[in-house]
Amino acid sequence: MTVDSKPAADIPQVDVRAVPGNALPTVAIVGRPNVGKSTLFNRLVRRRQAIVRGEPGTTRDRNYATTEWRGQHFSVIDTGGLLGEQLTGPFADSVADQVDQALAEADAIVLVVDVQSGALPADEDVAALLREAVQPVTVCANKADNDSLAALASQFYALGLGEPVAISAHHGRWIDDLLDRVTGGLAVAETVDTDDVACRLAIVGRPNVGKSSLVNALLRDERMIVSEVPGTTRDAVDTLLSFDGQRVSLVDTAGIRRRGRVAPGIERASVRRAGAAVRRADVSAVVIDAHEGVTSQDLHVLGMAMDDGAGIVIVMNKSDLVDAEDGLRNSRERQLAGRARFVNWAPIVWVSALTGAAVDSVVAAGLHVAEARRQRVPTPRLNAMLKQAQVERPPATYRGKRIRFYYGVQTEAAPPTFTFFVNYPDAVHFSYERFLMGRIRRSFGFEGTPLRCVLRGRESSESDDGGSSRG
């Protein structure tokens, strides 16, 4: 299936919107760079979702997660560092904009400071901004790894934001005191099951192909920082999206390079998070720069998604540039058909993240693939197909004996897995497995999802030569 890009005015209108704060009260974590905001975020959500490194400015985009404390469910936003070293960085303005949007969404704010370095001018600048906030602000004096350091928290009274709470996010000390303070003023809300989604859609690809631009276009919001600098996105950032009444978990990921070209440190952690996002996704939307063409790294990302069993949607981005050059789209389609023929069952969507043309088709295709991935084939229909396939193309012989498929059954969905019982399973050529998977696609669909084939032997009371055999 190929979806053409269209002018924005010609795209059918569907209800697309980010689900705000998962309908829960929201707590924003802010502060200058390198005070432990992401460590605290991970501690509060009870998993290592945000990348934590010693380098200032590791976090850039807003990172959302939900958590619970004493029956109170709420959403937490991790933000990039304000001021300090980040002021002169290439993403300073973008990070500041992301923090401003997080503060606008928040019902409560946690200002993280570092007891070991003391109150710095950057802390005072952030505190001056927060003193004008209408939301309650809690000063969190982090890195209080022992009682002596905890006593130093009192110096942050000078920020004019009330009594500081001393904690150690790294060691988990006094986190309960912080949570009691923060959640005490939050409105009680019903929990929202964030696992109840129609599709988990990971936006993946090599660096600088337009993944974050695509996410922003889908959300109708500048949720992700967009830059021409490769590696801008670091964390795998989840966003809950309502698409025409269906809930979709959208995950923007860092650009995936080949293993030998990944730098140690933050980039390596980012690529690991991207790989983990693919493994937990129902569908991977693999973004390709259509103007540049299909590269070896694009094929690597497609192969990675296929090996992990995720459904695949191929997103040919920058259609506005491609269509401006005569014949270039046809050339790119031929190139894709030739180089990526191992995923010729994946739907292809032509979009422009810059203009918004056809971007909603990415989610529509993802939902279609997710549904196909969960499909189950009734055993009688599968075996009727298997019998007909062997009539049309009998398997090869093995040592002069006929290879015989007795029956098959779909043993799993998501990814669809088919188990066939055969007299000589080790002798079945891989080309015959491909033939059977192709027949399954022709008969039952499964567009956009890899199929897995398992061959098992069984004891047969009567073999082709009159004896018994075990495959």
C-alpha positions in Angstrom: 0.0 0.0 0.0 1.4 3.4 -1.0 -0.2 6.6 0.4 0.4 9.7 -1.7 1.1 13.0 -0.2 -1.6 15.7 -0.8 -1.9 19.4 -0.1 -2.9 20.0 3.5 -6.3 21.3 2.3 -7.1 18.0 0.6 -6.4 15.8 3.5 -9.5 14.3 5.2 -10.0 15.9 8.6 -9.7 13.6 11.6 -9.7 14.4 15.3 -6.0 14.4 16.2 -4.7 15.7 19.5 -2.3 15.0 22.3 -4.0 13.7 25.4 -3.1 16.5 27.9 -1.2 15.1 30.9 -3.0 11.8 30.5 -6.0 13.6 32.1 -4.0 13.6 35.4 -2.5 16.4 37.6 0.9 17.3 36.4 4.2 17.9 38.2 7.0 19.7 36.3 10.6 19.1 37.4 12.8 22.2 36.6 16.2 23.6 37.6 19.6 24.5 36.2 21.6 21.9 34.4 23.2 18.9 36.1 21.4 19.1 39.5 19.8 15.6 39.1 16.4 16.4 37.5 16.4 13.2 35.3 17.6 11.1 38.2 14.7 12.4 40.3 12.3 11.8 37.4 13.4 8.2 37.1 13.1 7.7 40.9 9.5 9.1 40.9 8.3 7.0 37.9 10.2 3.9 39.2 12.0 3.1 36.1 15.1 4.4 34.1 13.1 6.2 31.4 15.3 9.4 31.2 18.9 9.2 30.2 21.2 10.2 33.1 24.7 11.4 32.5 27.1 13.8 34.2 27.3 16.2 31.2 25.2 19.3 31.5 22.4 19.6 29.0 21.7 15.8 28.5 17.9 16.3 28.6 16.5 18.6 25.9 12.9 17.6 25.1 10.0 17.3 27.6 9.8 13.8 28.9 6.4 12.6 30.3 5.5 9.6 32.5 2.8 8.7 35.0 3.2 7.5 38.5 1.4 7.0 41.8 1.9 7.9 45.5 -0.4 6.8 48.3 -3.3 6.3 45.8 -2.7 9.7 44.1 -2.0 9.3 40.4 -0.2 12.1 38.6 1.9 12.9 35.5 5.6 14.0 35.8 7.5 16.1 33.3 11.3 16.0 33.1 12.8 19.2 31.5 16.1 20.4 30.2 18.4 22.6 32.4 17.7 26.3 32.5 20.4 28.9 32.3 23.9 28.2 33.6 26.0 26.3 31.0 23.0 25.7 28.8 22.7 29.5 28.2 25.4 29.4 25.6 24.6 26.0 24.1 23.2 25.5 20.6 19.8 24.4 22.0 19.5 27.0 24.8 16.5 28.9 23.4 14.7 25.6 22.4 15.2 24.1 25.9 13.9 27.2 27.5 10.8 27.1 25.3 10.3 23.5 26.3 10.5 24.4 30.0 8.1 27.3 29.5 5.5 24.9 28.0 6.0 22.4 30.8 5.4 25.1 33.4 2.3 26.2 31.5 0.9 22.6 31.8 1.9 22.0 35.4 -0.3 21.9 38.4 2.8 21.8 40.7 6.4 22.6 40.3 9.5 21.0 41.8 12.7 23.2 41.7 15.7 20.9 42.0 18.9 22.4 43.4 22.2 20.9 44.5 23.2 21.0 48.1 26.8 20.0 47.3 27.4 23.0 45.0 25.2 25.4 47.0 23.0 28.2 45.8 24.4 29.5 42.5 23.3 32.6 40.6 21.5 30.3 38.1 19.4 28.9 40.9 18.5 32.4 42.0 17.5 33.3 38.4 15.2 30.2 38.1 13.7 30.9 41.6 13.0 34.5 40.5 11.0 33.1 37.6 9.1 30.7 39.8 8.2 33.2 42.4 5.7 34.6 39.9 4.2 31.2 39.2 0.6 30.6 40.3 1.3 26.9 41.0 2.8 25.7 44.3 6.6 25.4 44.1 8.6 22.9 46.2 12.4 23.4 46.5 14.1 20.0 46.3 17.6 20.1 47.7 19.1 17.1 45.9 22.4 15.2 46.4 21.9 15.2 50.2 23.6 11.8 50.4 24.2 12.0 54.2 22.9 13.8 57.2 25.7 16.5 57.1 24.8 17.4 53.5 21.1 17.3 54.4 21.7 20.0 57.0 23.0 22.3 54.2 19.5 22.4 52.6 18.6 25.3 54.8 20.7 27.7 52.7 18.0 27.5 50.0 15.5 29.3 52.2 17.1 32.4 50.6 15.4 31.5 47.3 12.2 32.8 48.8 10.1 29.7 47.9 9.6 28.2 51.3 11.1 25.3 53.2 13.4 23.1 51.1 13.1 19.3 51.2 16.4 17.5 51.4 16.7 14.3 49.3 19.1 12.1 47.5 17.5 11.0 44.2 20.4 8.7 43.5 20.1 6.8 46.8 16.3 7.3 47.3 16.7 9.1 50.6 13.7 11.1 51.9 11.8 10.7 48.6 8.6 10.0 50.5 8.9 13.4 52.3 9.1 15.1 48.9 6.2 13.1 47.5 4.0 13.9 50.5 4.7 17.6 50.1 4.1 17.7 46.3 1.0 15.5 46.1 -0.7 17.0 49.1 -2.0 19.9 47.0 -2.9 18.0 43.9 -6.5 17.4 42.9 -7.5 13.8 43.2 -8.0 12.2 39.8 -9.0 8.9 38.4 -6.2 6.8 37.1 -5.8 6.5 33.3 -4.6 3.1 32.0 -1.8 4.2 29.7 -1.4 0.6 28.5 -4.9 0.8 27.0 -3.9 1.9 23.6 -4.8 0.8 20.1 -1.2 1.0 18.9 2.3 1.7 20.3 3.9 3.6 17.3 7.7 4.2 17.4 9.1 6.8 15.1 12.5 5.5 14.1 15.2 6.1 11.6 18.8 7.3 11.1 19.8 10.7 12.4 18.4 13.9 10.8 15.6 12.4 8.6 12.8 14.4 10.2 11.5 12.2 13.0 11.0 15.0 15.5 9.5 17.2 12.9 7.0 14.4 12.1 6.1 14.0 15.7 5.5 17.8 16.1 3.4 17.8 12.9 1.3 14.9 14.3 0.8 16.5 17.6 0.1 20.0 16.1 2.6 21.2 18.8 6.3 21.9 19.0 6.7 19.1 21.5 10.2 18.0 20.3 13.2 20.2 19.6 14.0 20.2 15.9 17.5 21.0 14.6 19.7 20.3 11.6 22.3 19.0 14.2 22.3 15.2 14.1 21.6 13.6 17.5 19.3 16.4 18.8 16.8 13.9 20.2 18.3 11.8 23.0 15.5 10.2 25.2 12.8 8.0 23.7 9.9 10.3 24.5 6.4 8.9 24.8 3.3 11.0 24.0 -0.3 9.8 24.2 -2.2 10.8 21.1 -6.0 10.6 20.4 -6.4 9.8 16.7 -10.0 9.8 15.5 -11.2 8.5 18.8 -8.4 5.9 19.2 -5.5 6.2 21.7 -2.1 5.9 20.2 1.2 5.9 22.2 3.6 7.8 20.0 7.4 7.5 20.7 10.0 9.8 19.2 13.5 8.2 19.3 17.1 9.1 18.8 18.7 8.5 15.4 20.0 5.0 15.0 23.5 4.6 13.6 25.5 1.5 12.9 27.0 0.0 16.1 30.6 0.9 15.1 29.8 4.5 14.5 28.0 5.2 17.8 30.0 7.4 20.2 30.3 6.2 23.8 28.3 8.0 26.5 25.1 9.9 25.7 24.8 8.8 22.1 25.2 5.1 22.9 22.6 5.4 25.7 20.3 7.2 23.2 20.6 4.4 20.6 19.9 1.8 23.2 16.7 3.6 24.2 15.7 3.8 20.5 16.3 0.0 20.2 14.2 -0.6 23.3 11.4 1.6 21.9 11.3 -0.6 18.8 11.2 -3.8 20.9 8.2 -2.6 22.9 6.4 -1.0 19.9 3.5 -2.6 18.0 4.6 -0.8 14.9 7.7 1.1 13.8 7.3 4.0 11.4 10.7 4.0 9.7 11.4 7.5 8.4 13.5 7.9 5.3 14.7 11.1 3.8 13.1 10.6 0.4 15.0 13.6 -1.2 18.4 12.0 -0.2 17.3 8.5 -1.1 17.4 5.1 0.5 20.8 4.5 2.3 22.4 1.4 3.8 21.6 2.7 7.2 17.9 3.0 6.3 18.0 -0.7 5.4 19.7 -1.5 8.7 16.9 0.2 10.6 14.3 -1.6 8.6 16.0 -4.9 9.3 16.3 -4.2 13.0 12.5 -3.5 13.2 11.7 -6.7 11.2 14.0 -8.8 13.4 12.3 -7.5 16.6 8.9 -8.5 15.2 7.4 -5.0 15.0 5.0 -4.1 12.3 6.6 -1.6 9.8 5.3 1.5 8.0 7.8 3.1 5.7 7.6 6.8 5.8 9.1 8.7 2.8 9.6 12.2 4.3 10.2 15.4 2.4 7.8 14.7 -0.4 7.6 18.5 -1.0 11.2 18.5 -2.1 10.9 15.3 -4.1 7.9 16.5 -6.0 9.6 19.7 -6.9 12.0 17.7 -9.2 10.6 15.9 -12.3 10.8 12.1 -12.1 12.4 12.0 -8.7 9.5 10.3 -6.9 9.4 7.5 -9.5 13.2 7.1 -9.1 12.9 6.8 -5.3 10.0 4.3 -5.6 12.1 2.1 -7.9 15.1 2.4 -5.5 13.0 1.5 -2.5 11.4 -1.5 -4.3 14.9 -2.7 -5.3 16.9 -2.2 -2.1 14.1 -2.9 0.5 12.4 -5.8 -1.3 12.8 -7.8 2.0 10.0 -5.7 3.4 7.9 -5.4 0.3 4.9 -6.2 2.4 5.2 -2.9 4.4 2.9 0.0 3.5 4.7 3.1 2.1 3.5 6.6 3.2 4.7 9.7 1.4 4.6 12.8 3.7 6.1 16.2 4.3 6.6 16.9 8.0 7.5 20.5 7.1 4.2 21.3 5.4 2.1 18.7 7.2 1.0 17.0 4.0 -0.4 13.5 4.6 1.2 13.2 8.1 -2.0 11.8 9.6 -1.6 8.9 7.1 1.3 7.6 9.2 -0.9 7.0 12.2 -3.7 5.6 10.1 -1.3 3.2 8.5 0.2 2.3 11.9 -3.3 1.5 13.3 -4.0 -0.7 10.2 -0.8 -2.6 10.6 -1.3 -3.0 14.4 -4.7 -4.6 13.7 -3.2 -6.9 11.1 -0.5 -7.9 13.5 -3.1 -9.1 16.0 -5.0 -11.1 13.4 -5.5 -14.9 14.0 -6.1 -17.4 11.2 -8.5 -20.3 12.0 -6.7 -23.6 11.9 -9.1 -25.2 9.3 -8.6 -22.3 6.9 -4.8 -22.4 7.4 -4.7 -26.1 6.7 -6.9 -25.8 3.6 -4.4 -23.2 2.3 -1.4 -25.5 3.3 -2.9 -28.4 1.3 -3.5 -26.3 -1.8 0.0 -24.8 -1.6 1.6 -28.3 -1.5 -0.5 -29.3 -4.6 0.6 -26.2 -6.5 4.3 -26.4 -5.4 5.3 -29.7 -3.7 8.3 -29.5 -1.4 11.5 -30.9 -2.6 12.5 -34.5 -1.7 15.0 -35.4 1.0 17.3 -38.4 0.4 14.8 -39.7 -2.1 11.8 -39.3 0.2 9.0 -36.8 -0.1 8.9 -34.0 2.4 5.5 -33.9 3.9 3.7 -31.1 5.8 1.1 -32.7 8.0 -0.7 -29.7 9.4 -0.1 -26.1 10.6 -1.5 -23.8 13.3 -1.0 -20.2 14.3 0.7 -20.4 17.7 1.1 -16.7 18.4 -0.1 -13.2 17.3 1.9 -10.0 17.5 4.1 -11.0 15.8 2.1 -13.7 13.9 3.8 -17.0 14.3 2.9 -20.2 12.4 4.0 -23.7 13.4 4.0 -26.4 10.8 4.5 -30.1 11.6 6.6 -31.9 9.0 8.3 -35.2 8.6 11.8 -33.7 7.9 11.8 -30.2 9.3 15.6 -29.7 9.0 15.4 -30.5 5.3 12.9 -27.9 4.3 14.7 -25.2 2.2 14.3 -21.6 3.4 12.8 -20.7 0.0 9.9 -23.0 0.7 9.3 -21.3 4.1 9.2 -18.0 2.2 6.8 -19.5 -0.3 4.4 -20.5 2.5 4.7 -17.1 4.2 3.9 -15.5 0.9 0.8 -17.7 0.4 -0.4 -16.8 3.9 -0.1 -13.1 3.1 -2.0 -13.6 -0.2 -4.7 -15.6 1.6 -5.1 -13.7 4.9 -3.5 -10.3 4.6 -1.0 -9.4 7.4 0.1 -6.2 5.6 2.9 -4.5 7.3 3.9 -7.2 9.8 6.7 -9.8 9.6 5.6 -13.4 9.8 7.5 -16.1 11.7 7.6 -19.7 10.6 8.4 -22.6 13.0 9.0 -26.1 11.7 8.6 -29.1 14.0 8.9 -32.8 13.5 6.4 -35.4 14.6 6.2 -39.1 14.9 4.3 -40.5 12.0 2.9 -44.1 12.1 3.2 -44.3 8.4 6.0 -42.7 6.3 6.4 -42.6 2.6 8.6 -45.7 2.5 6.3 -47.8 4.7 8.3 -47.3 7.9 8.1 -44.8 10.7 10.2 -41.7 11.1 10.7 -38.8 13.5 11.5 -35.4 12.0 
